[in-house]
């Protein structure tokens, strides 16, 4: 199993899948049990799954254990996640209102498209080790 999860894309999919499960579970609970309007339920479930996603992506997927500038990195991740939220919400709306998908199916479609977009943003903008190295203070050589 460890050899399998050595690949970045595999870890990304597992982390994203875990986050997506949290997102869909909370969306379903809010929408189907508590009858919260589906777009509001989607936003709330996104915010909760964001925390799960940030922790998994930072520490496991991209194996970034550094806490230097972690607040900056979290801000960047939030920015990319908000882009993802916008993409997800628009696609969910189109799926439900125009294609008459069930909310659950619409969320699966929207989540898949969003995952593809946010992978590249996360890899190249948020967890880019070259970029992070440029923002960290220089360490004196022994």
N, C-alpha and C positions, 0 to 999 in steps of 0.2 A: 504494500500500500504506500509506503514511504517513497518508493521509486516513482510510483504513479503521480503522487502529489508534488514531485519535484518540479514539474512543469508549471510555469506561470499561468498559462491559460486554464489548466485544470483547477488550480487553486482559486482562480478568479471565478470560474463557473461554480465551484462548490460554495465559495463565500457568497456569491451572488444568489445562488439557489437558496441558501439559508436565509439570506435577507429577503428574498422574494417570498419564501414560505411565511416568514413573519409578516410581511406586507399583506399577503393574500389572506392569511388567517385573521389579522386584525380588520382588514377591509370587510371580510365576510361577517365577522362578528358584529361590527358596527352597522353594516347595511342590512343583513338578514335578520339579526336578532334585535338590535336596538333601533332599526329603521331610520338610520341617519342617511341624509341625502348622499347619493353615491359619489359625487365629486368631493364633497366634504369628507366623507369616509376615506376616500382615496388619499387625500392630503394628510389626514391624521395618521393613516397607516404608513404613509411614506415617511413622515417625521420620526416615527418610532423605529421603523426599519433602518433609517439613516444611521442611527447610533450603532445598531448591530453591524451594519455594513462598514462603517468607518473603522471600528475595532478589528473586524476580520480582515479587511483589505490592508490596513496599515501593518498590522503585526503578523499576519499569516500569509496573505497573498503576496504582498510585496516585501515581506520580511524586513520591515523598517522598524527597528527597535529604538531608534534614536528619539529622544524627547526634546532635543534641541529644535526650537522653532515649531514645536508640535502644534501650537495654537495657529500659526500661519498655515501650516499644512491642513489643519482641520477647517480653516476658513476657505482654503482652495477647494477642499473636498466638498464643503457645503456649497460653494459656487457651482461646481460641476454637478452636484446632486440636484441643485435647483434647476439647472438646465435640463437635467434628466426628468425632474418633476414636470417641467413645462412640456417636454416632449411626451411624457407618459400621459399627462392630463389631456392634451390635444388628441392623441391617438385613441385614448379611452373614449373621449367624447364622440369622435368620428365613428368608432366601432359601435357604440351603443345607440347614438342618435341617428346616424345615417345608414349603417349596415344592420341595425337592429340585433346586434349580438347581445347575449346575456352579459351582465356586468362581469361575471367571473371570467368568461372567455375573452371579453374585451381587455380585461386586465392582463391576462396571459399574453395576448398579442402585444399590447402596449409595453409590457415589461420586457419582452424579448427584444423589441426594437430599441428600447431605452438602454438595455444592457450593452448592446453592440456599440452604441454611441459613447456611453460613459466609460467603457473599457479603455478606449484610446485616449480620452481625456485624463483618466486616472493614471495611466501608464506614462503619458508624455508630459503631463502638466503637474499633477499632484505628487506622485511618488517617483518622480524622475531623480535618480540618485546623482546625476551630473549637476542638475540644477540645484539640488539640495546642498551639494558640496560647495557650490559657489556662495551660498548664503550662510554657511557655517564659518565661525572664526577660525583662522589659521592656528594650528597647534604648533608650538615650538618644537623643533627637532632636538632629540636628546644628544 
